């Protein structure tokens, strides 16, 4: 296998890895949306951590793919100022060019879908935070005596009508 083919195969492998990670990111974004809708705090935390890990991995794979693409462009003698997707696909040759082009399209589609899901999740999270803030403002501005003291203990208002032991 000649060097250009080897680098084309390596670029295809890198792009396939990016696409696979984006598919996982889409799955996590859907799980996160479901956790937000269900008000599942454990699910939200779990998916946020998974999302962060996937974004780190995607960034690493994307950087590796960019480095390999640069190596392919250099090997093909392409002017660094004029390198673009189609010139990289052409440099990869007839065996690897079409699959690289297909992976790039797949990556673009998946990235758009993950971005849309993330925007929806961001809106859901923002709405949830607004509800919490509204509830806290309401509780903070309510007049009247609270059942709890500032340190969180039950306020004693005199004799209790019910004969319940406060320790129970």
PATIDREN-666022 format. One line per 10 residues: number of its first residue (from 1); their letters; for each residue x, y, z of C-alpha. Coordinates in steps of 0.5 Angstrom, whole numbers, plus 2048, in hexadecimal, padded with zeros to 3 digits. Each point is the difference from the previous one (the first is absolute). Layout:
# PATIDREN-666022
NUM	A	X/Y/Z  ...
END
This chain:
# PATIDREN-666022
1	XXXXXXXXXX	800/800/800  803/807/7FE  801/805/805  7FA/804/7FD  7FB/7FB/801  803/7FE/807  7FE/807/802  7FA/800/7FC  7FE/7FA/804  802/803/807
11	XXXXXXXXXX	7FC/806/7FE  7FA/7FC/7FF  801/7FC/806  800/807/804  7FA/802/7FD  7FC/7FA/801  802/801/808  7FE/807/800  7F9/7FE/7FD  7FF/7FA/805
21	XXXXXXXXXX	801/805/805  7FB/805/7FE  7FB/7FA/7FF  802/7FE/808  7FF/808/801  7F9/800/7FD  7FE/7FA/804  802/804/806  7FD/806/7FE  7F9/7FC/7FF
31	XXXXXXXXXX	801/7FD/807  802/807/803  7F9/803/7FD  7FC/7FA/803  804/801/807  7FE/807/800  7F9/7FF/7FE  7FF/7FB/805  804/805/805  804/7FA/802
41	XXXXXXXXXX	806/803/803  805/7FA/800  7FE/7FF/7F9  802/807/7FE  807/800/804  802/7F9/7FD  7FE/803/7F9  804/806/801  806/7FC/802  7FF/7FC/7FA
51	XXXXXXXXXX	7FF/806/7FB  807/803/803  804/7FA/7FF  7FD/7FF/7F9  802/807/7FE  807/7FF/803  801/7FA/7FC  7FC/803/7F9  805/806/801  806/7FB/800
61	XXXXXXXXXX	7FE/7FC/7FA  7FE/806/7FC  807/803/802  803/7F9/7FE  7FC/801/7F9  802/807/7FF  808/7FE/801  7FF/7FA/7FB  7FD/804/7FB  805/805/800
71	XXXXXXXXXX	805/7FB/7FF  7FC/7FD/7FA  800/807/7FD  808/801/801  801/7F9/7FD  7FC/802/7FA  803/807/800  7FA/804/801  801/807/801  7FE/801/808
81	XXXXXXXXXX	7FC/807/7FE  7FC/7FC/7FB  7FE/7F9/804  7F9/7FF/800  7FC/7FA/801  7FF/7FE/7F9  808/801/7FF  801/7FB/806  7FB/7FB/7FD  803/800/7F9
91	XXXXXXXXXX	807/7FF/804  7FE/7FA/803  7FF/7FD/7F9  7FA/7FC/7FD  800/7FA/805  800/805/807  7FD/806/7FD  7F9/7FE/7FF  7FF/7FD/807  804/806/803
101	XXXXXXXXXX	7FB/804/7FD  7FA/7FC/802  803/800/807  800/808/800  7F9/800/7FE  7FE/7FC/806  804/804/805  7FD/806/7FD  7F9/7FD/801  801/7FD/807
111	XXXXXXXXXX	803/807/802  7FA/804/7FE  7FC/7FB/804  804/800/806  800/807/800  7F8/801/7FF  7FF/7FB/806  805/804/804  7FC/806/7FF  7FA/7FD/802
121	XXXXXXXXXX	803/7FD/806  803/807/802  7F9/803/7FF  7FD/7FA/805  805/801/805  7FF/808/800  7F9/7FF/801  801/7FC/806  805/805/803  7FB/805/7FF
131	XXXXXXXXXX	7FA/7FC/803  805/7FF/806  802/807/800  7F9/802/800  7FE/7FC/806  806/802/804  7FE/807/7FF  7F8/7FF/802  803/7FC/806  804/806/802
141	XXXXXXXXXX	7FB/805/7FF  7FA/7FD/804  7FE/803/806  7FE/7FD/806  803/7FB/805  803/7FA/7FD  800/7F9/803  808/800/800  805/804/804  806/803/7FC
151	XXXXXXXXXX	804/7FA/802  7FB/7FB/7FD  7FC/7FE/807  7F9/800/801  7FD/806/803  7FD/7FF/807  7F9/804/800  7FE/7FE/806  7FC/7F9/802  7FF/7FC/7FB
161	XXXXXXXX	7F8/7FD/7FF  802/7F9/7FD  804/7FC/805  805/7FE/7FC  807/7FF/802  805/805/7FD  805/7FB/800  7FD/7FB/7FC
END
